[in-house]
Amino acid sequence: MTEEANAGRRALLLGAAAAAPLLAMPRGACAQAAWPERPLRLIITFGGGGQTDIVSRVAAEALGAKLGQAMIPDNRPGGNGNLAAETVARATPDGYTVLVAGSGTIGGLNALLYRGVGYDGQRDFIPVGMFCTTANMLIVHNSIPGAGFPEIVAWIRANPGRFNYASAGVGAITHLIMEDVGARLGLDMVHVAYRQTTQAMADLLAGRVHARAMGIPEAEAIRGTAGVRPVAVTTPRRRPNWPDVPAVAETIPGFEADAYFGLAVPRGTPEAAVRRLNAAMNEALRDEAVRAAFARVGADPAEPNTPEEFAGRIRTDSARWGGLIRRLNLVAE
């Protein structure tokens, strides 16, 4: 055999040896190494226009840029997030279907409120990380007198059962916050649950309901709208960009409430995909342009966090709001 032939044979053998580990790898392992290879779907638990939709679209754009694949928002409203959660729980656990996780779904609150929920918030999902929180603001129609929150409280006390407020549904954070405030202050208020936040907003602006607790991203969108006014915010102190709006804590010392938004994937998703998704989220949260994008819509970007830290936040919120649901015997129709 010529030297040239021997050289060719050696090259062929070396190439085969190099390829052998790849050939021996399971097909799934090869796919994980390249994950993600195609666009992802971000399943949003509520319809367009509400705070969940607003902050989720900021997150989707930022994550897509960091992952190098588009993250496509997919709104699946229904049952306070139940429809979206069931969609993700039943999806192929390959990392390409991601849930916008909140207290109702991954936190298990919906299981306390609804009969026959078709998923288990703890069993069926893996928490990936939290990308932002939003405080809530109480917006009141001008038909209700009073310059600020204490005056509104005084009017409600003087008119028991006459004051009503809208929410995104029984057990939504906007409902639970109002129930908590009412319980602490002994207020007699009427809750009006809506399936669509757009209809709740339309009825508030028309004066068909008196008030609505809403995420600051929604409040930012209607800032200065005629006929309604902000009267309280649920952060511990007043917000710098809403300096004239008092904190609920000025009336109820120590009061604080916000909603968290994070990412979760179906149980069984490869750990490599979970860690890659978490890393991309944290990379986005370190990006000042991304943090500014969250701030522009009124959200508070989270600090970089681990799946385990997000799981801790979920447990804390579930204990607080789950206890309120049980104390008040709240049930969704």
FENJO-V940368 format. One record per residue. N is the residue number from 0. SS is DSSP state (H for helix, E for strand, - for the rest). OMEGA is omega in whole degrees, 0 to 359 (none if undefined). Layout:
N/SS/OMEGA ; N/SS/OMEGA
This chain:
0/-/182 ; 1/-/178 ; 2/H/179 ; 3/H/179 ; 4/H/178 ; 5/H/180 ; 6/H/179 ; 7/H/180 ; 8/H/179 ; 9/H/179 ; 10/H/180 ; 11/H/180 ; 12/H/179 ; 13/H/178 ; 14/H/179 ; 15/H/180 ; 16/H/179 ; 17/H/182 ; 18/H/187 ; 19/H/179 ; 20/H/179 ; 21/H/179 ; 22/H/182 ; 23/H/181 ; 24/-/173 ; 25/-/181 ; 26/H/180 ; 27/H/181 ; 28/H/177 ; 29/H/181 ; 30/H/180 ; 31/H/182 ; 32/H/183 ; 33/H/187 ; 34/-/358 ; 35/-/181 ; 36/-/181 ; 37/-/180 ; 38/-/178 ; 39/E/174 ; 40/E/174 ; 41/E/184 ; 42/E/184 ; 43/E/191 ; 44/-/179 ; 45/-/182 ; 46/-/183 ; 47/-/173 ; 48/-/179 ; 49/-/185 ; 50/H/179 ; 51/H/178 ; 52/H/184 ; 53/H/184 ; 54/H/180 ; 55/H/179 ; 56/H/173 ; 57/H/180 ; 58/H/182 ; 59/H/180 ; 60/H/181 ; 61/H/181 ; 62/H/178 ; 63/H/180 ; 64/H/182 ; 65/H/181 ; 66/H/184 ; 67/-/176 ; 68/-/179 ; 69/-/171 ; 70/E/190 ; 71/E/178 ; 72/E/182 ; 73/E/182 ; 74/E/177 ; 75/-/183 ; 76/-/177 ; 77/-/175 ; 78/H/178 ; 79/H/178 ; 80/H/184 ; 81/H/181 ; 82/H/179 ; 83/H/182 ; 84/H/178 ; 85/H/178 ; 86/H/182 ; 87/H/180 ; 88/H/182 ; 89/-/183 ; 90/-/174 ; 91/-/184 ; 92/-/182 ; 93/-/179 ; 94/-/184 ; 95/-/176 ; 96/E/189 ; 97/E/180 ; 98/E/166 ; 99/E/190 ; 100/E/177 ; 101/-/187 ; 102/-/181 ; 103/-/186 ; 104/-/184 ; 105/-/179 ; 106/-/174 ; 107/-/182 ; 108/H/180 ; 109/H/179 ; 110/H/177 ; 111/H/188 ; 112/H/188 ; 113/-/174 ; 114/-/173 ; 115/-/176 ; 116/-/189 ; 117/-/178 ; 118/-/177 ; 119/-/185 ; 120/-/180 ; 121/-/187 ; 122/-/193 ; 123/-/184 ; 124/E/170 ; 125/E/175 ; 126/E/179 ; 127/E/180 ; 128/E/180 ; 129/E/182 ; 130/E/176 ; 131/E/169 ; 132/E/175 ; 133/E/170 ; 134/E/177 ; 135/E/180 ; 136/E/176 ; 137/E/178 ; 138/E/185 ; 139/E/176 ; 140/E/185 ; 141/-/175 ; 142/-/177 ; 143/-/183 ; 144/-/177 ; 145/-/184 ; 146/-/184 ; 147/-/184 ; 148/H/179 ; 149/H/180 ; 150/H/176 ; 151/H/179 ; 152/H/180 ; 153/H/180 ; 154/H/179 ; 155/H/179 ; 156/H/181 ; 157/H/182 ; 158/-/185 ; 159/-/177 ; 160/-/182 ; 161/-/183 ; 162/-/176 ; 163/E/180 ; 164/E/181 ; 165/E/172 ; 166/E/179 ; 167/-/178 ; 168/-/179 ; 169/-/179 ; 170/-/173 ; 171/-/183 ; 172/H/178 ; 173/H/175 ; 174/H/184 ; 175/H/178 ; 176/H/180 ; 177/H/177 ; 178/H/180 ; 179/H/178 ; 180/H/180 ; 181/H/180 ; 182/H/182 ; 183/H/183 ; 184/H/180 ; 185/-/184 ; 186/-/177 ; 187/-/183 ; 188/-/181 ; 189/E/179 ; 190/E/176 ; 191/E/183 ; 192/E/178 ; 193/-/174 ; 194/-/182 ; 195/-/180 ; 196/H/179 ; 197/H/179 ; 198/H/177 ; 199/H/180 ; 200/H/180 ; 201/H/181 ; 202/H/176 ; 203/H/181 ; 204/H/179 ; 205/H/181 ; 206/-/178 ; 207/-/166 ; 208/-/187 ; 209/-/187 ; 210/E/175 ; 211/E/168 ; 212/E/182 ; 213/E/175 ; 214/E/181 ; 215/H/174 ; 216/H/176 ; 217/H/180 ; 218/H/177 ; 219/H/184 ; 220/H/181 ; 221/-/180 ; 222/-/178 ; 223/-/180 ; 224/-/181 ; 225/-/173 ; 226/-/179 ; 227/E/180 ; 228/E/175 ; 229/E/182 ; 230/E/180 ; 231/E/178 ; 232/E/189 ; 233/-/172 ; 234/-/183 ; 235/-/179 ; 236/-/177 ; 237/-/180 ; 238/-/184 ; 239/H/182 ; 240/H/172 ; 241/H/190 ; 242/-/182 ; 243/-/181 ; 244/-/183 ; 245/-/173 ; 246/E/174 ; 247/H/181 ; 248/H/176 ; 249/H/176 ; 250/-/178 ; 251/-/185 ; 252/-/178 ; 253/-/183 ; 254/-/177 ; 255/-/178 ; 256/-/173 ; 257/E/178 ; 258/E/177 ; 259/E/178 ; 260/E/181 ; 261/E/181 ; 262/E/174 ; 263/E/179 ; 264/E/181 ; 265/E/174 ; 266/-/183 ; 267/-/176 ; 268/-/181 ; 269/-/182 ; 270/H/180 ; 271/H/179 ; 272/H/179 ; 273/H/182 ; 274/H/179 ; 275/H/179 ; 276/H/177 ; 277/H/180 ; 278/H/179 ; 279/H/178 ; 280/H/181 ; 281/H/175 ; 282/H/178 ; 283/H/182 ; 284/H/175 ; 285/-/183 ; 286/-/184 ; 287/H/179 ; 288/H/178 ; 289/H/178 ; 290/H/178 ; 291/H/179 ; 292/H/175 ; 293/H/182 ; 294/H/181 ; 295/H/180 ; 296/-/176 ; 297/-/179 ; 298/-/176 ; 299/E/181 ; 300/E/178 ; 301/-/167 ; 302/-/177 ; 303/-/186 ; 304/-/182 ; 305/-/174 ; 306/H/181 ; 307/H/178 ; 308/H/176 ; 309/H/178 ; 310/H/177 ; 311/H/177 ; 312/H/179 ; 313/H/181 ; 314/H/181 ; 315/H/180 ; 316/H/181 ; 317/H/179 ; 318/H/182 ; 319/H/186 ; 320/H/175 ; 321/H/176 ; 322/H/178 ; 323/H/179 ; 324/H/180 ; 325/H/182 ; 326/H/183 ; 327/H/180 ; 328/-/181 ; 329/-/179 ; 330/-/177 ; 331/-/179 ; 332/-/none
